[in-house]
Amino acid sequence: MSDGRTAEIMLAEARKAFWVMVGFLALIWVVQVANWASAYSLSYSYGIRPWDVGRLPGIVSAPLLHWSWAHIEGNSGPLFIFGFLAAYRGVRRFLGVTGLIAVASGLGSWFTADSSTVGAGASGLVFGYFGYVLVRGAFDRHLIDIVIGLVMGLCFAYQFAGLLPAEGIGWQAHVFGFAGGILGGYLFRDRRAAVSGKDSGTKAGGSAPADSRSALLKEIEDLGL
């Protein structure tokens, strides 16, 4: 496949990723309006109530619900940034990763949180996407993704505080969402890239540094940067 064709495909996927995240944010804000109008009864009714088997479907609905305007505002920015970065290499793979993160975050919270609480919010997805973006480059052997992961890790290092136990915060959803994102990086890795990387390393012999620089420059060129 020509470099021009590869760049076109990547840009098309990036556009899809952008609109997917715009659509998802629009959805949770529409739900927030209805939730606010009902005095947040939707969060109480469709959030995650630990150890209540009848509330297991809340694993699917809880990420769409929030407890206040400040809650959804705090989640929206990181959700868009990390969601876009998780999706720009392929929306189909992103949907699989999202499902895995939602299940890991929801089930983890259902099993470990206080049974008297109700959990809701997209922060489990935020931490899942964060974990996925951090490790995807290493699993996929894409140098530009490794750089992106390092930059995001440095810029959003404060997010790691959300993984620590804290009263009034659903840190269990954060921890298990983050773990789900890391697992997603491995399970949904680009196996073709990994095999190609091994083959090129074997053939290149002592020219690995030069090959790495060339690969990084090609990644940047493909992204149009």
Salt bridges, closest charged atoms under 4 A:
ASP3 OD1 - LYS218 NZ 3.56
GLU8 OE1 - ARG5 NH1 3.54
GLU13 OE2 - LYS16 NZ 3.77
ASP140 OD2 - ARG93 NH1 3.10
ASP145 OD2 - ARG89 NE 2.53
ASP145 OD1 - ARG136 NH2 3.59
ASP190 OD2 - HIS142 NE2 3.71
ASP190 OD1 - ARG192 NE 3.85
GLU219 OE1 - ARG89 NH2 2.63
GLU219 OE2 - HIS142 ND1 2.70
ASP222 OD2 - LYS218 NZ 2.97
